[in-house]
Amino acid sequence: MRSSEDLALETIEEIRLAAKVREAMGTLPPADAALIALTAFERYSPAQAAAALGITEGAARTRLHRARVRIAAALGNLEVDTNVTKETSR
């Protein structure tokens, strides 16, 4: 069974990661962020997202690719601290 300290540390790490994702999403133009949100979080297909945003499917796919590359670059330097629990439970 995990301790309450381990659970708290896990929650803190999740909050930190969520903040980094929000920050990366904030670097995108609003229309591209909407595409990412619809496809990644709402599980729309690119065609469904395109229809929802009033653009062609081809345009949606191109913009999704570019947006994903930018988000990956923004999150590329993200380090997950797997030693937090080990260091604090000594």
N, CA, C and O atoms as a GROMACS GRO file, in nm:
protein
  360
    1MET      N    1   0.085  -0.120   0.000
    1MET     CA    2   0.000   0.000   0.000
    1MET      C    3   0.088   0.125   0.000
    1MET      O    4   0.187   0.134   0.073
    2ARG      N    5   0.051   0.219  -0.082
    2ARG     CA    6   0.128   0.343  -0.091
    2ARG      C    7   0.093   0.437   0.022
    2ARG      O    8  -0.021   0.444   0.067
    3SER      N    9   0.194   0.509   0.066
    3SER     CA   10   0.173   0.603   0.176
    3SER      C   11   0.104   0.729   0.125
    3SER      O   12   0.099   0.756   0.005
    4SER      N   13   0.051   0.805   0.219
    4SER     CA   14  -0.013   0.932   0.180
    4SER      C   15   0.090   1.029   0.126
    4SER      O   16   0.058   1.113   0.043
    5GLU      N   17   0.214   1.017   0.173
    5GLU     CA   18   0.321   1.102   0.119
    5GLU      C   19   0.347   1.070  -0.028
    5GLU      O   20   0.364   1.160  -0.109
    6ASP      N   21   0.350   0.940  -0.062
    6ASP     CA   22   0.369   0.900  -0.201
    6ASP      C   23   0.255   0.950  -0.289
    6ASP      O   24   0.278   0.998  -0.400
    7LEU      N   25   0.132   0.940  -0.238
    7LEU     CA   26   0.017   0.988  -0.314
    7LEU      C   27   0.023   1.139  -0.335
    7LEU      O   28  -0.008   1.190  -0.442
    8ALA      N   29   0.064   1.211  -0.232
    8ALA     CA   30   0.076   1.357  -0.242
    8ALA      C   31   0.184   1.395  -0.344
    8ALA      O   32   0.164   1.485  -0.425
    9LEU      N   33   0.296   1.325  -0.339
    9LEU     CA   34   0.403   1.354  -0.435
    9LEU      C   35   0.360   1.323  -0.577
    9LEU      O   36   0.396   1.395  -0.670
   10GLU      N   37   0.284   1.217  -0.595
   10GLU     CA   38   0.233   1.182  -0.727
   10GLU      C   39   0.138   1.290  -0.777
   10GLU      O   40   0.142   1.327  -0.895
   11THR      N   41   0.053   1.339  -0.690
   11THR     CA   42  -0.041   1.445  -0.726
   11THR      C   43   0.033   1.573  -0.764
   11THR      O   44  -0.003   1.640  -0.861
   12ILE      N   45   0.135   1.607  -0.689
   12ILE     CA   46   0.216   1.725  -0.720
   12ILE      C   47   0.280   1.711  -0.858
   12ILE      O   48   0.281   1.807  -0.936
   13GLU      N   49   0.333   1.593  -0.889
   13GLU     CA   50   0.395   1.569  -1.019
   13GLU      C   51   0.291   1.581  -1.132
   13GLU      O   52   0.321   1.637  -1.237
   14GLU      N   53   0.171   1.528  -1.110
   14GLU     CA   54   0.066   1.539  -1.211
   14GLU      C   55   0.028   1.685  -1.235
   14GLU      O   56   0.007   1.725  -1.349
   15ILE      N   57   0.021   1.763  -1.129
   15ILE     CA   58  -0.012   1.905  -1.142
   15ILE      C   59   0.099   1.977  -1.219
   15ILE      O   60   0.071   2.061  -1.304
   16ARG      N   61   0.224   1.943  -1.190
   16ARG     CA   62   0.338   2.004  -1.260
   16ARG      C   63   0.334   1.970  -1.409
   16ARG      O   64   0.356   2.057  -1.493
   17LEU      N   65   0.306   1.844  -1.441
   17LEU     CA   66   0.299   1.803  -1.581
   17LEU      C   67   0.183   1.872  -1.652
   17LEU      O   68   0.198   1.915  -1.767
   18ALA      N   69   0.069   1.881  -1.587
   18ALA     CA   70  -0.047   1.948  -1.647
   18ALA      C   71  -0.015   2.094  -1.677
   18ALA      O   72  -0.056   2.147  -1.780
   19ALA      N   73   0.057   2.159  -1.586
   19ALA     CA   74   0.096   2.299  -1.608
   19ALA      C   75   0.187   2.311  -1.729
   19ALA      O   76   0.174   2.406  -1.807
   20LYS      N   77   0.279   2.217  -1.746
   20LYS     CA   78   0.369   2.220  -1.862
   20LYS      C   79   0.292   2.201  -1.992
   20LYS      O   80   0.322   2.266  -2.092
   21VAL      N   81   0.193   2.112  -1.991
   21VAL     CA   82   0.112   2.090  -2.111
   21VAL      C   83   0.031   2.216  -2.142
   21VAL      O   84   0.022   2.257  -2.258
   22ARG      N   85  -0.029   2.278  -2.040
   22ARG     CA   86  -0.103   2.403  -2.062
   22ARG      C   87  -0.011   2.511  -2.118
   22ARG      O   88  -0.050   2.586  -2.208
   23GLU      N   89   0.110   2.519  -2.066
   23GLU     CA   90   0.207   2.617  -2.114
   23GLU      C   91   0.242   2.591  -2.261
   23GLU      O   92   0.248   2.685  -2.341
   24ALA      N   93   0.264   2.465  -2.296
   24ALA     CA   94   0.295   2.429  -2.435
   24ALA      C   95   0.177   2.460  -2.526
   24ALA      O   96   0.195   2.511  -2.636
   25MET      N   97   0.056   2.431  -2.480
   25MET     CA   98  -0.063   2.460  -2.560
   25MET      C   99  -0.079   2.611  -2.579
   25MET      O  100  -0.127   2.657  -2.682
   26GLY      N  101  -0.038   2.687  -2.480
   26GLY     CA  102  -0.048   2.832  -2.487
   26GLY      C  103   0.045   2.895  -2.588
   26GLY      O  104   0.026   3.012  -2.625
   27THR      N  105   0.144   2.821  -2.634
   27THR     CA  106   0.235   2.874  -2.736
   27THR      C  107   0.177   2.863  -2.876
   27THR      O  108   0.230   2.922  -2.970
   28LEU      N  109   0.070   2.788  -2.889
   28LEU     CA  110   0.008   2.766  -3.021
   28LEU      C  111  -0.092   2.876  -3.052
   28LEU      O  112  -0.151   2.934  -2.961
   29PRO      N  113  -0.113   2.904  -3.180
   29PRO     CA  114  -0.225   2.991  -3.217
   29PRO      C  115  -0.356   2.927  -3.168
   29PRO      O  116  -0.366   2.804  -3.163
   30PRO      N  117  -0.454   3.007  -3.131
   30PRO     CA  118  -0.578   2.952  -3.077
   30PRO      C  119  -0.644   2.845  -3.165
   30PRO      O  120  -0.695   2.746  -3.113
   31ALA      N  121  -0.642   2.864  -3.296
   31ALA     CA  122  -0.705   2.766  -3.384
   31ALA      C  123  -0.632   2.631  -3.379
   31ALA      O  124  -0.696   2.526  -3.384
   32ASP      N  125  -0.500   2.635  -3.369
   32ASP     CA  126  -0.422   2.511  -3.360
   32ASP      C  127  -0.442   2.445  -3.224
   32ASP      O  128  -0.452   2.322  -3.215
   33ALA      N  129  -0.448   2.525  -3.119
   33ALA     CA  130  -0.474   2.471  -2.986
   33ALA      C  131  -0.612   2.403  -2.982
   33ALA      O  132  -0.629   2.300  -2.917
   34ALA      N  133  -0.709   2.462  -3.050
   34ALA     CA  134  -0.842   2.402  -3.057
   34ALA      C  135  -0.837   2.267  -3.128
   34ALA      O  136  -0.902   2.172  -3.086
   35LEU      N  137  -0.761   2.259  -3.236
   35LEU     CA  138  -0.746   2.132  -3.307
   35LEU      C  139  -0.686   2.025  -3.217
   35LEU      O  140  -0.734   1.912  -3.212
   36ILE      N  141  -0.580   2.061  -3.146
   36ILE     CA  142  -0.517   1.966  -3.054
   36ILE      C  143  -0.616   1.924  -2.945
   36ILE      O  144  -0.627   1.806  -2.914
   37ALA      N  145  -0.686   2.020  -2.889
   37ALA     CA  146  -0.781   1.989  -2.783
   37ALA      C  147  -0.890   1.895  -2.833
   37ALA      O  148  -0.926   1.799  -2.765
   38LEU      N  149  -0.942   1.921  -2.951
   38LEU     CA  150  -1.049   1.836  -3.004
   38LEU      C  151  -1.000   1.695  -3.034
   38LEU      O  152  -1.070   1.598  -3.005
   39THR      N  153  -0.881   1.682  -3.092
   39THR     CA  154  -0.833   1.549  -3.131
   39THR      C  155  -0.769   1.474  -3.015
   39THR      O  156  -0.792   1.354  -3.000
   40ALA      N  157  -0.691   1.541  -2.934
   40ALA     CA  158  -0.619   1.471  -2.827
   40ALA      C  159  -0.703   1.450  -2.703
   40ALA      O  160  -0.696   1.344  -2.640
   41PHE      N  161  -0.782   1.549  -2.667
   41PHE     CA  162  -0.856   1.541  -2.541
   41PHE      C  163  -1.002   1.500  -2.559
   41PHE      O  164  -1.058   1.430  -2.474
   42GLU      N  165  -1.063   1.543  -2.668
   42GLU     CA  166  -1.204   1.511  -2.692
   42GLU      C  167  -1.221   1.391  -2.785
   42GLU      O  168  -1.334   1.345  -2.806
   43ARG      N  169  -1.112   1.340  -2.840
   43ARG     CA  170  -1.110   1.220  -2.925
   43ARG      C  171  -1.186   1.238  -3.057
   43ARG      O  172  -1.241   1.142  -3.110
   44TYR      N  173  -1.188   1.360  -3.109
   44TYR     CA  174  -1.244   1.382  -3.242
   44TYR      C  175  -1.145   1.328  -3.345
   44TYR      O  176  -1.024   1.330  -3.322
   45SER      N  177  -1.195   1.282  -3.455
   45SER     CA  178  -1.106   1.248  -3.567
   45SER      C  179  -1.066   1.380  -3.632
   45SER      O  180  -1.132   1.482  -3.611
   46PRO      N  181  -0.958   1.380  -3.710
   46PRO     CA  182  -0.923   1.505  -3.780
   46PRO      C  183  -1.038   1.556  -3.867
   46PRO      O  184  -1.060   1.677  -3.877
   47ALA      N  185  -1.112   1.466  -3.930
   47ALA     CA  186  -1.226   1.508  -4.013
   47ALA      C  187  -1.334   1.573  -3.927
   47ALA      O  188  -1.390   1.676  -3.967
   48GLN      N  189  -1.364   1.516  -3.812
   48GLN     CA  190  -1.465   1.574  -3.723
   48GLN      C  191  -1.420   1.710  -3.670
   48GLN      O  192  -1.500   1.804  -3.662
   49ALA      N  193  -1.292   1.720  -3.632
   49ALA     CA  194  -1.239   1.847  -3.583
   49ALA      C  195  -1.244   1.953  -3.693
   49ALA      O  196  -1.279   2.068  -3.667
   50ALA      N  197  -1.210   1.913  -3.815
   50ALA     CA  198  -1.215   2.006  -3.927
   50ALA      C  199  -1.357   2.059  -3.948
   50ALA      O  200  -1.377   2.179  -3.966
   51ALA      N  201  -1.454   1.968  -3.944
   51ALA     CA  202  -1.594   2.010  -3.962
   51ALA      C  203  -1.636   2.105  -3.850
   51ALA      O  204  -1.705   2.204  -3.875
   52ALA      N  205  -1.595   2.073  -3.726
   52ALA     CA  206  -1.633   2.157  -3.613
   52ALA      C  207  -1.573   2.298  -3.623
   52ALA      O  208  -1.633   2.395  -3.578
   53LEU      N  209  -1.455   2.306  -3.684
   53LEU     CA  210  -1.386   2.435  -3.694
   53LEU      C  211  -1.405   2.504  -3.828
   53LEU      O  212  -1.355   2.615  -3.850
   54GLY      N  213  -1.477   2.438  -3.919
   54GLY     CA  214  -1.506   2.500  -4.048
   54GLY      C  215  -1.386   2.509  -4.140
   54GLY      O  216  -1.374   2.604  -4.217
   55ILE      N  217  -1.297   2.408  -4.134
   55ILE     CA  218  -1.182   2.404  -4.225
   55ILE      C  219  -1.184   2.269  -4.297
   55ILE      O  220  -1.260   2.180  -4.260
   56THR      N  221  -1.100   2.256  -4.398
   56THR     CA  222  -1.096   2.130  -4.471
   56THR      C  223  -1.020   2.025  -4.389
   56THR      O  224  -0.940   2.059  -4.301
   57GLU      N  225  -1.045   1.900  -4.419
   57GLU     CA  226  -0.975   1.793  -4.350
   57GLU      C  227  -0.825   1.800  -4.377
   57GLU      O  228  -0.744   1.778  -4.287
   58GLY      N  229  -0.788   1.831  -4.499
   58GLY     CA  230  -0.646   1.844  -4.534
   58GLY      C  231  -0.577   1.954  -4.454
   58GLY      O  232  -0.466   1.936  -4.405
   59ALA      N  233  -0.645   2.066  -4.441
   59ALA     CA  234  -0.590   2.176  -4.362
   59ALA      C  235  -0.576   2.134  -4.216
   59ALA      O  236  -0.478   2.167  -4.150
   60ALA      N  237  -0.676   2.063  -4.166
   60ALA     CA  238  -0.671   2.018  -4.026
   60ALA      C  239  -0.553   1.924  -4.004
   60ALA      O  240  -0.481   1.936  -3.904
   61ARG      N  241  -0.532   1.831  -4.094
   61ARG     CA  242  -0.421   1.736  -4.080
   61ARG      C  243  -0.285   1.807  -4.085
   61ARG      O  244  -0.195   1.775  -4.009
   62THR      N  245  -0.272   1.903  -4.175
   62THR     CA  246  -0.147   1.978  -4.185
   62THR      C  247  -0.122   2.058  -4.058
   62THR      O  248  -0.012   2.056  -4.004
   63ARG      N  249  -0.224   2.128  -4.012
   63ARG     CA  250  -0.209   2.210  -3.891
   63ARG      C  251  -0.186   2.124  -3.768
   63ARG      O  252  -0.111   2.162  -3.679
   64LEU      N  253  -0.251   2.007  -3.762
   64LEU     CA  254  -0.229   1.915  -3.650
   64LEU      C  255  -0.084   1.869  -3.647
   64LEU      O  256  -0.022   1.865  -3.541
   65HIS      N  257  -0.031   1.834  -3.762
   65HIS     CA  258   0.108   1.788  -3.767
   65HIS      C  259   0.201   1.897  -3.715
   65HIS      O  260   0.287   1.871  -3.631
   66ARG      N  261   0.185   2.017  -3.766
   66ARG     CA  262   0.271   2.128  -3.724
   66ARG      C  263   0.254   2.159  -3.575
   66ARG      O  264   0.352   2.186  -3.506
   67ALA      N  265   0.132   2.156  -3.527
   67ALA     CA  266   0.106   2.184  -3.385
   67ALA      C  267   0.168   2.076  -3.297
   67ALA      O  268   0.224   2.107  -3.192
   68ARG      N  269   0.157   1.952  -3.338
   68ARG     CA  270   0.217   1.842  -3.259
   68ARG      C  271   0.368   1.855  -3.254
   68ARG      O  272   0.429   1.828  -3.150
   69VAL      N  273   0.429   1.895  -3.364
   69VAL     CA  274   0.575   1.914  -3.366
   69VAL      C  275   0.613   2.025  -3.268
   69VAL      O  276   0.711   2.011  -3.195
   70ARG      N  277   0.537   2.134  -3.267
   70ARG     CA  278   0.568   2.245  -3.176
   70ARG      C  279   0.548   2.205  -3.030
   70ARG      O  280   0.628   2.243  -2.944
   71ILE      N  281   0.443   2.130  -3.002
   71ILE     CA  282   0.420   2.086  -2.864
   71ILE      C  283   0.530   1.989  -2.821
   71ILE      O  284   0.579   1.997  -2.709
   72ALA      N  285   0.566   1.898  -2.908
   72ALA     CA  286   0.673   1.804  -2.875
   72ALA      C  287   0.803   1.878  -2.846
   72ALA      O  288   0.876   1.842  -2.753
   73ALA      N  289   0.832   1.981  -2.923
   73ALA     CA  290   0.953   2.060  -2.899
   73ALA      C  291   0.944   2.132  -2.764
   73ALA      O  292   1.042   2.139  -2.690
   74ALA      N  293   0.827   2.186  -2.735
   74ALA     CA  294   0.810   2.257  -2.608
   74ALA      C  295   0.819   2.163  -2.488
   74ALA      O  296   0.868   2.201  -2.382
   75LEU      N  297   0.774   2.041  -2.506
   75LEU     CA  298   0.777   1.944  -2.396
   75LEU      C  299   0.904   1.858  -2.399
   75LEU      O  300   0.927   1.779  -2.307
   76GLY      N  301   0.985   1.873  -2.502
   76GLY     CA  302   1.104   1.791  -2.518
   76GLY      C  303   1.201   1.804  -2.403
   76GLY      O  304   1.272   1.708  -2.372
   77ASN      N  305   1.206   1.919  -2.340
   77ASN     CA  306   1.298   1.937  -2.230
   77ASN      C  307   1.233   1.904  -2.095
   77ASN      O  308   1.291   1.929  -1.990
   78LEU      N  309   1.115   1.849  -2.101
   78LEU     CA  310   1.043   1.813  -1.979
   78LEU      C  311   1.108   1.692  -1.915
   78LEU      O  312   1.126   1.589  -1.979
   79GLU      N  313   1.141   1.705  -1.790
   79GLU     CA  314   1.198   1.593  -1.716
   79GLU      C  315   1.099   1.548  -1.610
   79GLU      O  316   1.049   1.629  -1.532
   80VAL      N  317   1.073   1.420  -1.609
   80VAL     CA  318   0.988   1.364  -1.505
   80VAL      C  319   1.080   1.320  -1.394
   80VAL      O  320   1.168   1.236  -1.415
   81ASP      N  321   1.061   1.374  -1.277
   81ASP     CA  322   1.148   1.344  -1.164
   81ASP      C  323   1.103   1.215  -1.098
   81ASP      O  324   1.014   1.216  -1.013
   82THR      N  325   1.165   1.105  -1.138
   82THR     CA  326   1.130   0.975  -1.080
   82THR      C  327   1.197   0.952  -0.947
   82THR      O  328   1.169   0.852  -0.881
   83ASN      N  329   1.285   1.041  -0.907
   83ASN     CA  330   1.357   1.024  -0.780
   83ASN      C  331   1.292   1.100  -0.666
   83ASN      O  332   1.342   1.095  -0.553
   84VAL      N  333   1.184   1.171  -0.690
   84VAL     CA  334   1.120   1.250  -0.585
   84VAL      C  335   1.085   1.162  -0.467
   84VAL      O  336   1.120   1.194  -0.354
   85THR      N  337   1.016   1.052  -0.491
   85THR     CA  338   0.973   0.965  -0.384
   85THR      C  339   1.094   0.904  -0.312
   85THR      O  340   1.096   0.898  -0.190
   86LYS      N  341   1.192   0.860  -0.388
   86LYS     CA  342   1.309   0.798  -0.327
   86LYS      C  343   1.385   0.896  -0.239
   86LYS      O  344   1.428   0.861  -0.129
   87GLU      N  345   1.401   1.019  -0.287
   87GLU     CA  346   1.478   1.117  -0.212
   87GLU      C  347   1.408   1.161  -0.085
   87GLU      O  348   1.473   1.181   0.018
   88THR      N  349   1.278   1.176  -0.090
   88THR     CA  350   1.205   1.229   0.025
   88THR      C  351   1.169   1.121   0.125
   88THR      O  352   1.132   1.154   0.238
   89SER      N  353   1.176   0.995   0.090
   89SER     CA  354   1.136   0.892   0.184
   89SER      C  355   1.255   0.831   0.258
   89SER      O  356   1.241   0.731   0.327
   90ARG      N  357   1.373   0.893   0.242
   90ARG     CA  358   1.492   0.844   0.314
   90ARG      C  359   1.489   0.884   0.458
   90ARG      O  360   1.581   0.852   0.533
   0.00000   0.00000   0.00000
